[in-house]
Amino acid sequence: MPRIRRILHATDFSAASTPALRWAIELARANRAQLLVLHVMTPPALAMPGEGYVSPQDLDRTVQDGLGLRWSFIGPFATIELNAPGGVADYCARYGAFYRSLAERPPAPTVWDSENVQRVSSQLDPPTTSTERDARMRWRDLRLLSLRRHKRDEPDSN
């Protein structure tokens, strides 16, 4: 039987997903495998512009210039640790009620309905031709390659 080297666990960190995460952790330990935890956030991302809270472009900028940028270098827990003077415990004391309220009111399944998808899509600037789409994809791939090279060549500060 082939050895398990990587385990991908997609989660929304809800109470219902906790047992599956525990199982994934145990499976990774037992197999000395790398556990990749994917925080699934697509419905809230669709809900925010769909309900008029933010434009898709502003949400993209918020992630790419904010948490996404930080997470690409130090990850979510180190970001939390550094975002509150008292570390993770202080962060949770400050913001736990807010995040709990979000978890108690998840977006409705209607975020996937065609009306909401159209509302979000109408605010985007999609490529008009396959050539433009290919050019954007090449640009994205080169930026990712550049970021990977930077991370490879720059030592961590830890």
ZIDA-V398835 format. One record per helix or strand of 3 or more residues. SS is the DSSP state (~ for helix, > for strand). FROM is the first residue (numbers start at 1). LEN is the number of residues. If there is no record, write none. Layout:
BEGIN
SS/FROM/LEN  SS/FROM/LEN
END
This chain:
BEGIN
>/6/6  ~/15/17  >/34/6  ~/42/9  ~/56/27  ~/87/18  ~/109/4  ~/114/8  ~/130/24
END
